[in-house]
């Protein structure tokens, strides 16, 4: 389980340190575009399971094919180095608009990497609607 918020610096070569409590869990990861402004980082096996689940939906539906493309075409396998860093591809750094100050966020079963300024702007917007979001979640039982 990945929880919490951790502030780090994006190094010149596109490397960022993963929090120690996250990197001890796994060494092989997949990074891909996020859906809200950051990047998603999955343990490699979890990424493969998620993509298989999506890919097994109706192939004839364009939105299913498009979502697989969004997640897979931008994806890159990454590994944690001896110093606990991962190297992010330049195209994903640009896609997410990452600057020097980044936030690594635990989102239960995956990580997110955000530009710090964008992340806090997103949180400000989220905070304004927190009660409405909570009320809109339906109980599936």
C-alpha positions in Angstrom: 0.0 0.0 0.0 1.4 3.4 -1.0 0.2 6.4 1.0 1.5 9.8 1.8 3.1 12.8 0.1 6.9 13.2 -0.4 8.7 16.2 -1.8 11.8 15.6 -4.0 13.9 17.3 -6.6 14.0 16.3 -10.3 17.7 16.0 -11.2 19.1 17.3 -14.5 19.3 13.9 -16.0 15.6 13.2 -15.3 16.2 11.2 -12.2 14.0 11.4 -9.1 14.3 9.6 -5.8 11.5 7.4 -4.7 10.7 7.5 -1.0 12.6 4.7 0.8 9.4 3.1 2.0 8.1 2.8 -1.6 11.3 1.6 -3.3 11.9 -1.2 -0.7 8.8 -2.8 -2.0 9.7 -3.1 -5.7 12.6 -2.6 -8.0 10.8 -2.9 -11.4 8.3 -0.2 -12.3 6.4 1.2 -15.2 5.8 4.9 -15.6 3.2 6.3 -17.9 1.0 9.4 -18.4 -1.4 10.2 -15.6 -4.9 11.3 -16.0 -5.1 14.5 -13.9 -1.8 16.2 -14.6 1.0 14.0 -13.2 2.5 10.7 -14.0 1.4 7.2 -12.9 4.0 4.8 -11.6 3.0 1.2 -11.2 4.8 -1.9 -10.0 5.5 -3.7 -13.2 3.3 -6.7 -12.5 0.4 -4.4 -11.3 0.7 -2.4 -14.6 0.5 -5.6 -16.6 -2.6 -6.7 -14.7 -4.3 -3.4 -15.2 -3.6 -3.2 -18.9 -4.7 -6.8 -19.4 -8.0 -6.0 -17.6 -8.6 -3.0 -19.8 -7.4 -4.8 -23.0 -9.8 -7.7 -22.3 -12.8 -5.4 -22.6 -14.5 -5.2 -25.9 -12.0 -4.7 -28.6 -14.7 -3.3 -30.9 -15.2 -0.3 -28.6 -13.0 2.6 -29.7 -12.9 4.1 -26.2 -11.4 0.9 -24.9 -8.7 0.8 -27.6 -8.0 4.5 -27.0 -7.5 4.0 -23.3 -5.1 1.2 -23.9 -3.2 3.4 -26.3 -3.1 6.3 -23.7 -1.7 4.0 -21.0 0.6 1.8 -23.1 2.0 4.0 -25.9 3.4 6.5 -23.4 4.6 3.8 -20.9 8.3 3.1 -20.1 9.8 0.4 -17.9 12.0 1.9 -15.2 14.2 0.5 -12.4 15.4 1.8 -9.1 19.1 2.4 -9.1 21.5 1.8 -6.1 20.7 5.3 -4.8 16.9 4.8 -4.9 16.4 6.9 -8.0 14.4 6.2 -11.2 15.1 7.9 -14.5 12.1 9.4 -16.1 11.9 9.7 -19.9 12.1 13.3 -21.2 8.9 13.0 -23.1 7.0 12.1 -19.9 8.7 14.9 -17.9 7.5 17.3 -20.6 4.1 15.8 -20.8 3.5 16.2 -17.1 5.2 19.6 -17.0 7.6 18.6 -14.3 10.0 21.2 -13.0 12.8 21.0 -10.4 10.3 20.6 -7.5 8.2 17.4 -7.6 5.9 15.5 -5.3 5.8 11.7 -5.2 2.3 10.7 -3.9 1.1 7.3 -2.8 -2.3 6.6 -4.3 -3.0 3.2 -2.7 -1.8 0.7 -5.3 0.3 3.0 -7.5 2.4 6.2 -7.2 2.0 9.5 -8.8 4.7 12.1 -9.7 3.5 15.6 -10.0 5.1 19.0 -10.5 4.8 20.6 -7.0 3.0 23.8 -8.2 0.5 21.9 -10.3 -0.1 19.4 -7.6 -1.0 22.0 -5.0 -3.2 23.9 -7.5 -5.0 20.6 -8.1 -5.4 20.0 -4.3 -6.8 23.5 -3.8 -9.5 22.7 -6.4 -10.1 19.3 -4.9 -10.5 20.7 -1.3 -13.2 23.0 -2.5 -15.3 20.0 -3.6 -14.3 17.4 -1.0 -17.7 17.0 0.6 -19.5 16.9 -2.7 -17.0 14.3 -4.0 -17.5 12.2 -0.8 -21.3 12.4 -1.0 -21.3 11.4 -4.7 -19.5 8.1 -4.1 -22.2 5.4 -4.2 -22.1 2.3 -2.1 -22.0 -0.7 -4.4 -23.6 -3.1 -1.9 
